[in-house]
Amino acid sequence: MLRFLIVYWHGNMMKTRLNWVCAFLTLASMSLSAQAQPAALPLWELGVFAGSASTPAYPGSSDRAVRTLALPFFIYRGDVFRAERGSVGARVFRSDDIELDVGFSASLPASSDDVSVRKGMPDLGTLLEFGPRLKMTLARPSPGSRLLLELPVRAVLEVNNGVRRQGFAVEPELGYEVRDAGAGWSLSTTASLFFGDADLNRYFYGVSAPFATAARPAYEARAGLITARLGVTTAKSLTPDLRVFVFARHDLQDGSANKDSPLFQQTTGTSLGLGLTWTVGRSSQKAANGTGSGKLAN
């Protein structure tokens, strides 16, 4: 989903945390992409999203964020250029079962004052991710369902009083989608492993000497697993223009490469949320290639 957005909290502009904003944007766009109807989707859609979520501040954090937000969304399903499913990019190759694209996505900044163990440390700035993603449909177990694999590799840049490289991320994800799981509800389940190089892990878990305290000793983060994730999303169209979705995600950090960091506080974390999307305009022209890497079987 294209990230030209306005975020509100109790009516005021604010900085928002990295994880839950990205999750909201991606899940909202997925709820629109995984339509219950088998008909081709519009080339573009424009509307408003509103939702609320409770989530850990970052993987391994015991601080939680409970937020409500409203923002505009724009989805474009062009033959080459795409703006949907939480990212913007260009499709390089597509067949019935395989798709390769190059895209970027962004997440908003977070203040260290809002995270108890990070107080006094630099804020987490806006992160931009750019790189290729391979999407493969592995199987279509039944009409209206598919098993898929996504393999994204992204360079991560931080925008915060300048632009700095913050490493690379890889998150292979296995997903299962059902167009109609019952009573018009679509269902998507995912399992993924989120890896980062030493720079990205240092960004989240490293403590340099100037910011070390008695309770927060210096720590040099290393490359490896950040978290494993299990997620489920369900959505339903209430009207042709109004759609509701609910999501849950459970993070498992038992195998995290940086469990010894003083910024790492717990090995599990659960995110919950719900939202509404209201489409205020859509094209009469239909997208030529459906929803992405292969189509759900009709």
URVENCOR-V296422 format. One record per pair of residues at least 6 apart in sequence whose C-alpha atoms are under 6 Angstrom apart, sorted by the first residue. I is the first residue (numbers start at 1). J is the second residue. D is the distance in whole Angstrom. If there is no record, write none. Layout:
I&J&D, I&J&D
This chain:
1&29&6, 1&75&6, 1&83&5, 1&84&4, 1&85&5, 1&86&4, 1&87&5, 2&74&6, 2&83&6, 5&71&5, 5&72&6, 6&71&5, 7&69&6, 7&70&6, 7&71&6, 8&69&5, 15&109&6, 15&110&6, 16&108&6, 16&109&6, 16&110&5, 17&110&5, 18&107&6, 18&108&6, 22&107&6, 25&86&6, 26&85&5, 26&86&4, 29&84&6, 29&85&5, 30&85&5, 31&235&6, 36&179&5, 36&180&6, 40&290&6, 41&286&6, 41&287&6, 42&283&6, 42&285&6, 42&286&4, 42&287&5, 43&76&6, 43&77&5, 43&283&6, 43&285&6, 43&286&5, 43&287&4, 44&75&5, 44&76&4, 44&282&6, 44&283&6, 45&74&6, 45&75&5, 45&281&6, 45&282&4, 46&73&6, 46&74&5, 46&279&6, 46&280&6, 46&281&5, 47&72&6, 47&73&5, 47&278&5, 47&279&4, 47&280&5, 48&71&6, 48&72&4, 48&73&6, 48&277&6, 48&278&5, 49&70&6, 49&71&5, 49&276&6, 49&277&5, 50&69&6, 50&70&4, 50&275&6, 50&276&5, 51&68&6, 51&69&6, 51&274&6, 51&275&4, 52&67&6, 52&68&4, 52&273&6, 52&274&6, 53&66&6, 53&67&6, 53&272&6, 53&273&4, 54&65&6, 54&66&4, 54&271&6, 54&272&5, 55&64&6, 55&65&5, 55&271&4, 56&63&6, 56&64&4, 57&63&6, 57&64&5, 57&65&6, 60&264&5, 60&265&5, 60&266&5, 60&267&6, 61&265&5, 62&265&6, 75&83&5, 75&84&5, 76&82&5, 76&83&5, 77&287&6, 80&90&5, 80&91&5, 81&89&6, 81&90&4, 82&88&6, 82&89&5, 82&90&6, 87&104&6, 87&105&5, 88&103&5, 88&104&5, 89&102&5, 89&103&4, 90&101&6, 90&102&5, 91&101&4, 92&100&6, 92&101&5, 93&99&6, 93&100&5, 96&294&5, 97&136&6, 97&137&5, 97&293&6, 97&294&5, 98&135&6, 98&136&5, 98&293&6, 99&134&6, 99&135&5, 99&293&5, 100&133&6, 100&134&5, 101&132&6, 101&133&5, 102&131&5, 102&132&4, 103&130&6, 103&131&6, 104&129&5, 104&130&4, 105&128&6, 105&129&5, 106&127&6, 106&128&4, 107&126&6, 107&127&5, 108&126&5, 109&124&6, 109&125&4, 109&126&4, 110&124&5, 111&123&5, 112&118&5, 112&119&5, 112&123&5, 113&119&5, 125&158&6, 125&159&6, 125&160&5, 126&158&6, 126&159&5, 127&157&6, 127&158&5, 128&156&6, 128&157&5, 129&154&6, 129&155&5, 129&156&5, 130&154&5, 130&155&5, 131&153&6, 131&154&4, 132&152&6, 132&153&6, 133&151&5, 133&152&4, 134&150&6, 134&151&5, 135&149&6, 135&150&4, 135&293&6, 136&148&6, 136&149&5, 137&147&6, 137&148&4, 138&147&5, 138&148&5, 139&146&6, 139&147&5, 140&146&4, 143&297&5, 143&298&5, 144&178&6, 144&179&5, 144&296&5, 144&297&5, 144&298&5, 145&177&5, 145&178&4, 145&296&6, 146&176&6, 146&177&5, 147&175&6, 147&176&5, 148&174&6, 148&175&5, 149&173&6, 149&174&5, 150&172&6, 150&173&5, 151&172&5, 152&170&6, 152&171&6, 153&169&6, 153&170&5, 154&168&6, 154&169&5, 155&168&4, 156&166&5, 156&167&5, 156&168&6, 157&164&6, 157&165&4, 157&166&5, 158&164&5, 166&199&5, 166&200&5, 167&199&5, 167&200&5, 168&196&6, 168&197&6, 169&195&6, 169&196&5, 170&195&5, 171&193&5, 171&194&4, 172&192&6, 172&193&6, 173&191&6, 173&192&4, 174&190&6, 174&191&5, 175&189&6, 175&190&4, 176&188&6, 176&189&5, 177&187&6, 177&188&4, 178&186&6, 178&187&5, 179&186&5, 180&186&5, 184&236&6, 185&235&5, 185&236&5, 186&234&5, 186&235&5, 187&233&6, 187&234&5, 188&232&6, 188&233&5, 189&231&6, 189&232&4, 190&230&6, 190&231&5, 191&229&6, 191&230&5, 192&228&6, 192&229&5, 193&228&4, 194&226&6, 194&227&5, 195&224&6, 195&225&4, 195&226&5, 196&223&6, 196&224&6, 197&223&4, 198&222&5, 198&223&4, 201&221&6, 202&221&5, 205&261&6, 205&263&6, 206&219&5, 206&220&5, 206&221&5, 207&218&5, 207&219&5, 208&218&5, 209&218&5, 212&218&5, 216&262&6, 224&257&5, 225&256&5, 225&257&5, 226&256&5, 227&252&6, 227&253&5, 228&251&6, 228&252&5, 229&250&6, 229&251&5, 230&249&6, 230&250&5, 231&248&6, 231&249&4, 232&247&6, 232&248&6, 233&246&6, 233&247&4, 234&245&6, 234&246&6, 235&244&6, 235&245&4, 236&243&6, 236&244&6, 237&243&4, 241&278&6, 241&279&5, 242&277&6, 242&278&5, 243&276&6, 243&277&5, 244&275&6, 244&276&4, 245&274&6, 245&275&5, 246&273&6, 246&274&4, 247&272&6, 247&273&5, 248&271&6, 248&272&5, 249&270&6, 249&271&5, 250&269&6, 250&270&4, 251&268&5, 251&269&5, 252&267&6, 252&268&5, 253&267&4, 253&268&6, 254&267&5
